[in-house]
């Protein structure tokens, strides 16, 4: 399997996941636990790698992240739009 990256990262949502998680005062362990409750089996270290951009994020994981963090999926995928971030949270 070929491993792809975008600007040196394996995902483009990691920084947004971190921002939304911190805004909600949620730890990486808390986010992992909530993802597991939602049926997405990830550990705390997987959340860390998502945020660092060193782990791919599947579409179903992205959907669950958006629901848990109460943000729009499109916001997670648009890391340059800070004004949209303020409106979303």
N, C-alpha and C positions, 0 to 999 in steps of 0.2 A: 504494500500500500504506500502510495506517495504521500508524504506529509507536506501540507501547504501552510503558508503563513502569509500574513498581510502586514507589511511594514514591520517585519520582525516579530509579530505576535500571532498567536493561533486563534485569537478572537478579537473582536472590536468592542465588546461590551464590558470587559473586565473593570475598567476604571469607573464606568457608570454603576456597575453593581456595587463597587466599594463605596462610592458616594452615597447611593441610596441606602445601603446598609448602615453606614455611619450616621446618616441623617436620622434614621429610625432608631439609633442607639442599640443596634443589634450586633452581637459578636458573630464571628465566622461560625462558631459552634452552634449558635442559635439559628443562623440561616441554614446550616446543614441539617439541623434537626427538623426545621419547618419544611425543607425540601423533602426529607425522608417521609414526613407525615403526608405530604402531597404525592408520594409515590415515586419520587426521584431519589434514587439511592446514591448519595454522595457523602463523603466525609469532610471534616473541617479542612484537611489539607487540599482537597479538591476545590473547595471554595477559595482557598488561598491561591491556588494555581490559576483558577479562573480570573481572579482579580489581577494577578500578575501578568496575565495574557499568555501563560505557558500551557494552557489546556483548552482544547476545543470545547465548544458549548453546542450541544444538540438543540434542535428546534424545540423539542418538548421541554428541555431544561430552561431554555430562554422564556418560554411561556410561563412556566412555574415561577421563575425568578421575578418576572414582571408582576404576576399576581401576588406573590408574597411580599414584594417590596412596594406594591401599590404604585407602580409606574407603568407607563405605556411602553410596549415592546419597541416601538419606533424610537423612543427616547433612548432606550438601551443601545440601539444601533446607530445613534448619531452623537458621537462623543464630542463634537465641536460646538453644539448648540447650548450654551450656558443659560440663555434666557428661557428656553424650553424647559430646562431643568427646574428653574424656579417656579414656573407655572405648573409643572407636573407634581412637584412635592407641595 
